[in-house]
């Protein structure tokens, strides 16, 4: 909490690694793609550090396990098409909600906060997944990684939410699992809270520059409530 800070009126929440463990879905889709290219399957442990920076980066990183940069470029278009086809076919089949997500969303709503989901996952994957897992009704706004010209860690998606809500960034908190979320929030001028159970590109969440580590979205709601009380 910052001295003289404004009360928080909205929360921008990440998806992969924050609300849902989607690595098992990535495993199915990526290995389906790799099979089409004649490549051996990879493990969830290999995939997890690659998640969070958008599909283009993910596919290039996965191809880089087997190919040098020129061959990555050579196979990229076909690999991306195969990956998208496989992901749409299995979207949500193996992904699971983290503990405290639904309770946390309810608590955030009870505080009167407006909610947005901002993810680097393509919007064509995001909307069906939110609906399937019962998350869609909680959100006033949803932006995917291809909804706007730039994605996190660029601040643009967060600033767009602030404009949509008619709020100053200092009245908004971003909640995520990675440095992507924190960098975007810092650049936008928002608060940022991080959860410790997500992906963060394979690095300890303690290395992320955030306003606090919260064990769940429910804990995030409690943090926000305490912050808002301190601003009165």
N, C-alpha and C positions, 0 to 999 in steps of 0.2 A: 504494500500500500504506500502511496506517495502523499506527503503532506500537501494539503490543499487540493487533492485530486477530486475530480467530479464523480458523482455516483454512476455506476454502470447500468445502462439501460438496454443493452443487447449483447448477445453472445454469438460468435461465429465459430462453428464447431467443425473440425476435420472429420473425415470418414474412416479411411483405412488406418488401422492402428490406434484409433481413438474411440470410435463407436463400434467398429466391427473388426474382428480378426479375419481378414480376407486372404491371407497367404495360402490356405488350402485351395481356394478358387484359382489363384494365380498359378499354383502348381499344376492343376488340371489343364488350364488354358495354355500355359507356356510349354508344357510337355506335349500337348497336342500339336502345337506349332512346330516344336523341335522334331517330332516324329515325321512330319511332312517333309522336313529338310534332311531326314536321315541321320539326325543327331540323337545321342543318348539322352535319357531323361536326367533332370537335375532335381535336387532336393529342396525342401522348404528352407533348410538352413542356408542354402546358396541364394535362394530367392529373397528372403526377408530383408537383407541389407540393401537390395536394389529397389525396393518399393518406396514410392512417395514422390518421385520427381516427374511423373507423367509417363504415358505409354511409350512415347518416342524414346526417351532415355532408357526405360526398362528394356525395350526390345533390343536396343543397341548394346546395352550391358550384357544381356543374355547371349546375344550373338558373339560378343567379344570373348566369351568363354572358349570359343572354338575357332574363331576367324580373326585374321588381322584386319586393320581398318579398311583397306580396299575391298576385302571380301564381305565385311559388314555392310558397306555401302551397296555392294552388289546384291545382297540377299534381303536388304532391309524392307523394300516395298512388299515383296511376297510374304516375308515373315510377319509384317504388321497386319496384312490382310488375313493371314491364317490365324494369328493371335486374336484378332477382333472377332472372327467367326467362331472360334472355340470359346472365347469368353462369353459372348452373348448366349451361346448354347448352354453354358453351365452356371451362369451368373447367380450367385447366392446359394448354390447347392451345398457347399461345404463351409461357407462363412458363418460365423457365430457372433452374437452380441457379447460384448464384455460386461462384466458384473457392474451393476449400478447405472447402466446407461438409461434405461427407461425411467427409473426412479429419479435420476439426475435431470432428465429432460422435464419431468413433471415438476420437480423442485424449482428449476429455472423459470418455468412458466408461472409457478405460484409467486415468484418474486416480481412478476410483471415484465419480465424481459422478453424482447422480440428475439427470435432465433433464426439463424441462417446456417446452412451447411455449405461450406466451401472446401472443395476437394480437387486434387489434380487428376482424379479419375475422369475419363471422358463422360460427358453428360448422358450419353446413350447407355452407359453401364450404370451410372449413378442413380437415375430416377427409378428404374425397375428394382434396383437393389434396396433403395429406401422404402419403396412400397412393399416389397416382399417381406422385409423385416419389421414392418409396422412403425417405421420411423418417419415416413413422409408427412403425416398429419401434424407433426410437431414444428415443421419449418415453414416460415413465411417466404423464404428465399432459398434457392438451391443453385449454386454455380459449379460446373465441372471445369476440368482443366482446359477444355476447348470452348468454353462459353464466352470467353473474353480474349483479347489479343495476347495477354500475358498471364501466366500462372504463378502460384507461389514458388519460390520465395519473393517474387515481385509483389509489391504492396497493392497493385491494381485491383485484384479481386476484393480485398478487404475494404479498400477505399470506395469501391463501387457499392458494397453493402452499406457502408456508412451513408453514402449519398441516397441510396434507396430508402433507408430508414429515416433520413433527415436528422442524423445524429453526428455530433463531433466525434472523431476517432477516440478522443479521451473518455468517451462514454461507452466504449465498446471493448469487450474482451474477446480475444481469440483463444480457443482451447484446442490443443493438438498434441501430437506425440513426437514432434521432430523439430530440428533446426529450421526446416522450411517454414513451419508455422510461426516460429519465434522471429525469424528474420523478416518475414512479411509484416508481422504485427509491429515490430519495432520501427520499421520503415514507414508504416502507416500512421504511427502514433497511438496505437491501441495497447491496452494491457494484454498480457499473454500468460496463460497457465499451461503447464505441460503435464501429461500423464506418463507414468514410468513403465507401463506394460506394453507400449507399442514398438515401433520399428526403429525410428531415428537413424536410418541408414547404417545400422550396425554399431552405432556409437552410444556411450552412456548418456542418458537424458540429463544427468547432472552437469554435463558440459554445455547444455543449452542455456542461453541468457534469457531467463523468464522471470516473471514475478512470483512464481511459486510452483512447486511440484505437488499435484493433487492426485490421490490414489484412485479417484473415480470422478465421473461427472457429478455425482451426488456431493462429493467433497468440494468440487468446484462451486456448486451452488452455495454451500456453506461459506466458502471463502468470499464469494461475492456478497452474500448477505452481511457478513462481518464488515467488509469494506464499505458497503452502502450505509450501514449504521454509523460507521466512523466519520462519514462525510456529513451527517446531519448536524 
